[in-house]
């Protein structure tokens, strides 16, 4: 008689649907940054602010695409996100720099508004 081991079944479910916590949370945060950048508080009033906003939006879009590619790579490989630690760390550093740039822009936009 061939019986199924419940522990093996549980392990196979875990490996099939590994959560990708860090990059997914980062993607959610990037979406929120995008919403904040597109809010009425950030409407550019000068040419310089308009150019800066365009650059920030391009950078944000690029980072979101890179992050989505990382999420897909992790899912396709079946490996844990720890295997992609360096890539995740690099993405996080880029996100933190972009966040600082966006917050600086928002401060300028509010002052000039």
Order of alpha helices (4+ residues) and beta strands (2+ residues): alpha-alpha-alpha-alpha
